[in-house]
């Protein structure tokens, strides 16, 4: 994983932990199901999209979004990690 990928993962982990204060940091992995375990909820999606756009340096076309895009941190990085990957 590139340094930028590691930085994106770290930012996403910190953001998830801020939304799920009862989640111990050592229990959050890159494959932890975020919605399934209710660590984040639908109300958080707009804020998450803004964070992802900032991290990748490009906008996200909401017409291309799928519910599975938000499964876990691995999926978020794969789908939105860089502007090139999302195209």
PLY file of the C-alpha trace (Angstrom):
ply
format ascii 1.0
element vertex 87
property float x
property float y
property float z
element edge 86
property int vertex1
property int vertex2
end_header
0.00 0.00 0.00
1.30 3.43 -0.86
1.95 6.08 1.76
-1.12 7.98 0.55
-3.20 4.80 0.93
-1.92 4.39 4.46
-2.72 8.01 5.23
-6.24 7.62 3.84
-6.77 4.47 5.94
-5.56 6.28 9.06
-7.89 9.23 8.42
-10.84 6.89 7.81
-10.09 4.91 10.99
-9.96 8.12 13.03
-13.22 9.31 11.49
-15.02 6.01 12.18
-13.76 6.01 15.77
-15.08 9.55 16.20
-18.55 8.35 15.15
-18.41 5.18 17.27
-16.94 6.25 20.62
-17.75 2.88 22.22
-15.65 1.04 19.62
-12.15 0.30 20.97
-9.53 1.32 18.42
-7.90 -2.10 18.55
-11.18 -3.71 17.45
-11.44 -1.65 14.26
-9.73 -3.37 11.35
-9.80 -2.54 7.66
-12.38 -5.31 7.18
-14.71 -4.47 10.08
-18.26 -4.14 8.69
-19.10 -0.50 9.41
-22.84 -0.35 8.75
-23.61 -3.94 9.63
-22.25 -3.38 13.13
-23.76 0.12 13.27
-20.47 1.91 13.82
-21.63 4.37 11.22
-25.18 5.04 10.06
-26.85 6.51 7.03
-26.87 9.95 8.63
-23.05 9.87 8.49
-22.86 9.23 4.72
-22.84 12.89 3.59
-20.01 13.68 6.01
-18.15 10.54 4.93
-18.49 11.51 1.28
-17.09 14.98 2.01
-14.16 13.38 3.85
-13.49 11.00 0.97
-13.61 13.84 -1.55
-11.13 15.81 0.52
-8.80 12.83 0.93
-8.82 11.91 -2.75
-8.75 15.47 -4.03
-11.69 14.96 -6.39
-15.45 14.90 -6.25
-17.49 11.70 -6.11
-20.38 11.20 -8.50
-23.27 10.23 -6.24
-25.05 8.60 -9.17
-22.32 5.93 -9.19
-22.65 5.04 -5.49
-23.69 1.56 -4.38
-24.54 0.44 -0.84
-21.63 -2.01 -0.96
-19.18 0.90 -1.44
-19.37 1.59 2.30
-18.90 -1.93 3.69
-15.52 -1.41 5.38
-12.34 0.64 5.22
-10.77 -1.69 2.63
-13.75 -1.17 0.35
-13.71 2.60 0.86
-10.02 2.81 -0.02
-10.39 0.53 -3.03
-13.42 2.40 -4.35
-12.53 5.98 -3.42
-8.85 6.03 -2.43
-7.75 8.06 -5.43
-9.53 9.91 -8.18
-8.03 7.52 -10.74
-9.48 4.40 -9.07
-13.01 5.71 -9.09
-13.13 6.23 -12.83
0 1
1 2
2 3
3 4
4 5
5 6
6 7
7 8
8 9
9 10
10 11
11 12
12 13
13 14
14 15
15 16
16 17
17 18
18 19
19 20
20 21
21 22
22 23
23 24
24 25
25 26
26 27
27 28
28 29
29 30
30 31
31 32
32 33
33 34
34 35
35 36
36 37
37 38
38 39
39 40
40 41
41 42
42 43
43 44
44 45
45 46
46 47
47 48
48 49
49 50
50 51
51 52
52 53
53 54
54 55
55 56
56 57
57 58
58 59
59 60
60 61
61 62
62 63
63 64
64 65
65 66
66 67
67 68
68 69
69 70
70 71
71 72
72 73
73 74
74 75
75 76
76 77
77 78
78 79
79 80
80 81
81 82
82 83
83 84
84 85
85 86
